[in-house]
Amino acid sequence: MIDVSNTPIRDRVLEVLGSCDKPATVDYVRYNAKICWSSAKTALLELSLEGKVEATRTTAGWLFQLKSKEGSV
C-alpha cells in the first residue's frame, strides 16, 4: 500500500494545483504529478480535510483547487 502522507507525493499534488488557474480533476493531478490515480485522489481528499485544498463534488466528479487567500488583510 502506498503511504500518501508521504511529503513528496503531497508536495507534487500541491505544486500541480498551484500551477492551475482553474479547478483540477483527480485525473489531471494524477497525470501531471506522475502518480497513480488512487494516490492522487487520496492525497487530494486528505489535503481537503486539512483545509489546504478546496474540494467540490460535481456531477462529473471531484474538482480541487488551492484555498484562496482572499479576505486576508
Secondary structure as UniProt FT lines:
FT   TURN            4..5
FT   HELIX           7..18
FT   HELIX           26..33
FT   HELIX           37..49
FT   TURN            50..51
FT   STRAND          53..58
FT   TURN            59..60
FT   STRAND          61..66
FT   TURN            70..71
//
